[in-house]
Amino acid sequence: MLFKQLFDQDTWTYTYLIADPMTKEAVLIDPVNTHIDNYIQLLAEHDLQLKYTLETHVHADHITAGGLLRQRLGSETAVSQLCGAQTADIQIKDGDIFEFGEGEHIKVIATPGHTPGSISLLWRDRLFSGDSLFIGGCGRTDFQGGDAGALYDCITQRLFTLPDETLVYPGHDYQQRWVSSIMQERTTNPRLAGKTREQFIDIMANLNLPRPRLIDEAVPANRYCGLDENERQDAIVVRDKTRPIRHELSTQDLLTEAKQHISEVDTATAKKLLAEGHIVLLDVREESEYAAGHIDNALLLPRGVLEFKFAHVPELADKNKAILIYCRTGGRSALAANTLQSLGYTNVLSMAGGFEAWQNA
């Protein structure tokens, strides 16, 4: 097997290439868009065919190369179903298995906490821990819906129960350390070793880390697999249903599942609620859509940045206050409503048909 650990100096990000030199099938984990030419050259040098790009979460510090690699090489993009990346080919679930090469497989381990959709990936004796577990540290939990308690639970109960000799390859390292092991992190990681859940939560609450430099650009872009607005128009997902991936959810499946857990109202009901007042109106479209036309008094909070900006919107401080969400046709608003409910909001409504239905009415 071919294995390479690649490094982006600007964002201290590790990207991993795994390939079978016999079948020529390859997988990239957490590719960075500024290195796409290097990836393509590396694949060509070894005569490899890229099958999957796997994301450990929606990144806030760099833009993924997954969408561009799909366009140029035909590979499939895969992101956790909890990340809101609607244009990904595969919506990952905990326990999914990605098969490639001659009998090779990568197992998904859900490790929420840094973000709700964070995952780790286990291949043979190697764990690709993304931003969940670092060498001597862990991912921050103060934005994008982070949860320190959830992170502690998944690290101690899922990752630290792997065999001691399991190698740990993190998503970042700011001292350019390359690899650790489960035993080393369980026994020496200063944030986790010997710490109770309460102690860990207190540590994470007092890190006072600076805001990621590229967060406003990276998070929305990564919800579209790294593609800009022009490139997204060509990002039509084509699925091969014979592909050996288990528990796949399509975008439509994800939307159908979300709608089972939310409340929708038609435009007539929405107008009545707005006339009565005492409700927050949220527009989750992109800025360009909002500028082209929107409902009066609507707050703009694009779906792509909802998780890490909602806490800074004064109108959303009361999680019991009624919220009405709309988008263009009702899809993004349904997913956004589901997200807000997962964040503790108790009275969230999605407007069926979206702004188009509002205009037609």
C-alpha positions in Angstrom: 0.0 0.0 0.0 1.0 3.6 -0.7 0.6 6.1 2.2 1.7 9.7 2.2 1.3 12.5 4.8 1.2 15.9 3.1 1.4 19.3 4.9 0.1 22.8 4.2 2.4 25.3 5.8 -0.2 28.2 5.7 -2.9 26.5 7.7 -0.8 23.7 9.4 -3.1 21.2 7.8 -2.3 17.5 7.2 -3.7 15.8 4.1 -3.4 12.0 3.7 -3.1 9.9 0.6 -3.9 6.2 0.8 -3.6 4.1 -2.4 -3.5 0.5 -3.6 -0.6 0.3 -6.1 -2.2 -2.9 -7.6 -5.7 -1.6 -8.3 -4.5 2.0 -8.6 -7.5 3.2 -6.5 -6.7 6.1 -4.1 -8.3 8.1 -1.3 -7.5 11.6 -0.1 -8.4 12.8 3.4 -8.8 16.6 4.0 -7.3 17.9 0.8 -6.5 21.7 0.6 -7.6 23.7 -2.5 -4.3 25.5 -2.9 -2.5 22.2 -3.4 -4.8 20.7 -6.0 -2.1 20.7 -8.7 0.3 18.9 -6.4 -2.3 16.2 -5.7 -3.0 15.7 -9.4 0.7 15.5 -10.1 1.2 13.0 -7.3 -1.6 10.8 -8.5 -0.3 10.9 -12.1 3.3 10.0 -10.9 1.9 6.8 -9.4 -0.7 6.2 -12.1 -3.5 6.4 -9.5 -7.2 6.9 -9.9 -8.7 9.0 -7.1 -11.9 7.4 -5.8 -12.9 9.4 -2.8 -12.1 12.7 -1.0 -13.1 12.3 2.6 -13.6 15.4 4.9 -13.2 15.0 8.7 -15.5 18.1 9.1 -16.4 21.4 7.5 -13.1 23.2 7.9 -12.9 26.8 9.2 -9.2 27.3 8.4 -8.9 26.3 4.8 -11.0 25.5 1.7 -11.2 21.9 0.6 -10.1 20.7 -2.8 -12.8 18.0 -2.9 -15.2 19.8 -5.3 -12.4 20.7 -7.7 -11.0 17.2 -7.6 -14.4 15.9 -8.4 -14.7 18.2 -11.4 -11.2 17.4 -12.8 -10.9 13.7 -11.9 -14.4 12.4 -11.3 -13.7 11.4 -7.6 -16.6 11.5 -5.1 -16.8 13.9 -2.2 -17.9 12.6 1.2 -18.8 14.8 4.2 -20.7 14.0 7.4 -24.5 14.3 7.1 -24.4 16.7 10.1 -22.2 19.2 8.3 -24.8 20.6 6.0 -22.6 20.1 2.9 -25.6 19.5 0.5 -23.5 19.2 -2.7 -21.4 16.3 -1.3 -21.8 13.0 -3.2 -22.0 11.1 0.0 -23.5 12.1 3.3 -21.5 10.2 5.8 -23.0 8.4 8.8 -21.3 6.8 11.8 -20.1 3.3 11.0 -19.9 3.8 7.3 -17.3 1.8 5.5 -15.4 3.1 2.4 -14.0 0.3 0.3 -11.2 0.7 -2.1 -8.3 -1.2 -3.6 -8.0 -5.0 -3.0 -10.0 -5.5 0.2 -9.0 -2.2 1.8 -11.6 -0.3 3.9 -11.8 2.9 5.9 -14.2 3.0 8.8 -16.0 6.1 10.0 -16.1 6.9 13.7 -18.3 9.8 14.7 -16.4 12.1 17.0 -18.6 15.2 17.5 -17.5 18.1 19.7 -15.2 20.3 17.6 -18.2 20.5 15.3 -21.4 18.4 15.4 -20.3 16.7 12.1 -16.7 15.9 13.0 -15.6 12.4 12.3 -12.4 10.3 12.6 -11.4 7.7 10.1 -9.8 4.3 10.9 -7.7 2.5 8.3 -5.8 -0.6 9.4 -3.9 0.5 12.5 -4.0 4.2 11.6 -6.5 6.7 13.0 -7.1 10.0 11.1 -8.5 12.1 13.9 -9.2 15.3 12.0 -9.7 18.2 14.5 -11.1 15.9 17.2 -7.8 14.6 18.7 -4.5 16.3 18.2 -1.0 15.4 19.3 -1.0 16.8 22.9 -4.3 18.6 22.4 -7.7 18.6 20.7 -9.9 20.7 18.5 -11.4 23.9 20.0 -15.1 23.8 20.9 -16.1 27.5 21.0 -17.7 27.9 17.6 -19.5 26.0 14.8 -21.8 24.4 17.4 -18.9 23.0 19.4 -19.6 21.0 22.5 -16.7 20.3 25.0 -18.6 17.6 26.8 -19.4 15.7 23.6 -15.8 15.9 22.5 -14.6 14.5 25.8 -17.1 11.6 25.6 -16.2 10.6 22.1 -12.4 10.8 22.6 -12.4 8.9 25.9 -15.1 6.4 25.1 -14.5 5.8 21.4 -10.9 6.8 20.4 -9.1 5.9 23.6 -10.7 2.4 23.6 -8.8 1.6 20.3 -5.7 -0.6 20.7 -2.8 1.2 22.4 -0.6 0.8 19.3 -3.0 2.5 17.0 -1.2 5.4 15.2 -2.8 8.8 15.5 -2.6 11.1 12.5 -4.2 14.5 13.3 -5.8 17.1 11.0 -3.3 19.7 12.2 -0.2 20.2 14.2 1.2 23.6 15.0 4.7 22.3 16.0 5.0 20.0 12.9 4.8 16.8 14.9 3.7 14.1 12.5 2.3 11.1 14.3 1.3 9.9 17.8 -0.4 6.8 19.2 -3.5 6.1 21.2 -1.4 5.1 24.3 0.6 8.3 24.1 -2.4 10.5 23.9 -4.4 8.7 26.6 -1.5 8.9 29.0 0.2 12.2 28.2 -2.3 14.5 26.4 -2.4 17.5 28.8 -6.0 18.3 28.1 -7.3 14.8 28.6 -4.9 12.5 30.5 -6.2 12.1 34.1 -8.9 14.8 33.5 -12.5 14.4 34.5 -15.2 15.5 32.1 -15.9 18.6 34.2 -12.2 19.5 34.3 -11.9 19.1 30.5 -15.0 21.4 29.9 -13.4 24.0 32.1 -10.1 23.8 30.2 -11.9 24.2 26.9 -14.0 27.2 28.2 -10.9 29.1 29.1 -8.6 28.7 26.0 -9.4 32.2 24.7 -8.1 31.3 21.2 -8.1 33.8 18.3 -10.8 33.6 15.6 -9.7 31.5 12.6 -8.4 33.9 9.9 -10.3 32.4 7.0 -13.5 31.3 8.8 -15.9 33.6 6.9 -14.6 32.4 3.6 -13.8 28.8 4.4 -17.0 27.5 6.1 -19.5 28.6 3.5 -17.2 27.4 0.7 -16.7 24.0 2.3 -20.5 23.5 2.5 -20.2 23.4 -1.3 -17.2 21.1 -1.3 -14.8 24.1 -1.8 -16.5 25.4 -5.0 -17.2 29.1 -5.5 -20.6 30.4 -6.7 -19.8 30.0 -10.4 -18.3 26.5 -10.0 -21.3 25.4 -7.9 -23.6 25.7 -11.0 -21.7 22.8 -12.5 -21.6 20.7 -9.4 -24.3 18.2 -10.4 -24.0 15.1 -8.2 -24.0 11.8 -10.2 -24.2 8.8 -8.0 -23.2 5.2 -8.9 -25.6 3.1 -6.8 -23.3 0.1 -7.3 -20.5 1.8 -5.4 -19.4 -0.2 -2.3 -20.3 2.4 0.4 -22.8 1.5 3.2 -25.5 3.6 4.8 -25.2 6.4 2.2 -27.7 9.3 2.4 -28.3 11.4 -0.7 -29.1 15.1 -0.5 -32.8 14.3 -1.0 -32.7 11.6 1.8 -31.1 14.2 4.1 -33.8 16.7 3.3 -36.6 14.1 3.8 -35.1 13.1 7.1 -34.8 16.7 8.3 -38.4 17.4 7.4 -39.6 14.6 9.6 -38.3 16.5 12.6 -39.4 20.0 11.9 -42.6 22.0 11.5 -43.4 23.6 8.2 -46.0 26.4 7.5 -47.4 27.7 4.2 -47.1 31.3 3.1 -50.6 32.2 4.3 -49.7 31.0 7.8 -46.3 32.7 7.7 -47.9 36.1 6.8 -50.4 35.7 9.7 -47.6 34.9 12.1 -45.6 37.9 10.9 -48.6 40.2 11.2 -49.1 39.1 14.8 -45.5 39.8 15.6 -43.4 38.2 18.4 -41.5 36.1 15.8 -38.0 36.3 14.4 -37.8 36.1 10.6 -34.6 34.5 9.3 -33.4 34.4 5.7 -30.8 31.6 5.2 -30.0 32.3 1.6 -26.7 33.7 0.3 -26.0 37.5 0.5 -26.5 37.9 -3.3 -29.9 36.3 -3.1 -30.9 38.5 -0.2 -29.7 41.6 -2.0 -31.9 40.7 -5.1 -35.0 40.7 -3.0 -36.2 39.6 0.5 -39.1 39.7 2.9 -39.3 42.9 4.9 -37.6 42.8 8.3 -35.9 39.5 7.6 -32.5 38.9 9.2 -29.8 37.5 6.9 -28.0 34.5 8.3 -26.8 32.2 5.4 -27.2 28.5 6.0 -23.4 28.0 5.4 -22.5 30.1 8.4 -25.4 29.5 10.7 -23.7 27.3 13.3 -20.9 29.6 14.1 -22.7 33.0 13.8 -26.1 32.2 15.5 -24.7 32.9 18.9 -23.7 36.5 17.9 -27.2 37.4 16.7 -29.0 39.3 19.5 -32.5 38.3 18.2 -31.6 34.7 18.6 -30.4 35.0 22.3 -33.7 33.5 23.6 -33.9 29.9 22.5 -37.6 29.8 23.3 -38.6 32.6 21.0 -40.5 31.7 17.8 -38.4 31.7 14.7 -39.6 31.5 11.1 -37.0 30.5 8.5 -37.2 30.8 4.7 -34.8 30.2 1.7 -35.5 30.1 -2.0 -37.7 27.0 -2.2 -37.8 25.5 1.3 -34.9 23.1 1.3 -32.2 25.0 3.0 -34.7 26.4 5.5 -35.7 22.9 6.5 -32.1 21.9 7.1 -31.5 25.2 9.0 -34.6 24.6 11.2 -33.3 21.1 12.0 -29.9 22.5 12.9 -31.4 25.2 15.2 -33.4 22.5 16.9 -30.3 20.5 17.5 -28.8 23.7 19.0 -31.6 23.9 21.6 -34.2 26.2 19.9 -37.7 25.0 20.9 -40.0 26.9 18.5 -38.7 26.8 15.0 -40.7 26.9 11.8 -39.7 26.5 8.1 -41.7 28.2 5.4 -42.6 25.7 2.7 -41.9 26.9 -0.8 -39.6 29.6 0.4 -39.2 33.1 -1.1 -40.5 31.9 -4.5 -43.8 30.8 -2.9 -44.0 34.1 -1.0 -43.6 36.1 -4.3 -46.2 33.9 -6.1 -48.7 34.4 -3.2 
